[in-house]
């Protein structure tokens, strides 16, 4: 039984380097971060549609410039018809305390659409010092 003085971080051994490599490389297939999204948008080289999957009211209060508001509950084939089937979607919601991003990603993946989540969401965007637009 561990005592108060026992280490916590090393109590569970780290994965073998090959396993860690696979894990962390795989994460990049599922996630991107606010900085990378900002850079692609600022350089006008974004090859994705940025979806704000929060409510229309929250979107109006402030969102990433260039984002399209499509709440996760409204993601369906009919609402995606304006984009080709191979369009990459990057989804975000409020932040790490919100699972709307995962709900949106699940819906998009079930519809056969490529998807990544923007880790950090709106809170991560603000933490990086990036501006929001809205009323």
Buried (B, 14 or more C-beta within 10 A) or exposed (E): EEEEEEEEEEEEEEEEEEEEEEEEEEEEEEBBBBBBBBEBBEEEEBEBBBBBBBBEEBBEEBBBEBBBBBBBEEBEEEEBEEEEEEBBBBBBBBBEEBEBBBBBBBBBEEBEBBBBBBBBBBBBBBEEEBEEEEE
